[in-house]
Amino acid sequence: MKSYVAGLATALVIPALAALGGAFAVYAGYDDAPGGVLIGFALIAGAAVLSLGAARRNR
């Protein structure tokens, strides 16, 4: 049961993190904050790294 909960949390958190990063980058672009855009892209890149790590663990 613990692995099911961990897998479900991973499946929900990673896309949410990427969506949050995208929203942050768009909002910062409208607000003309270059540091905010960088943080948004860093969140997206972090979500990509986490998803690759999760995929490697499930092999």
Number of C-alpha atoms within 10 A of each C-alpha: 6 7 8 9 10 11 14 11 11 15 13 11 15 20 15 14 19 20 16 16 24 19 15 20 24 16 15 18 16 10 11 11 12 12 12 18 22 16 16 25 20 16 21 23 15 16 20 16 13 16 17 11 11 15 10 9 8 7 5
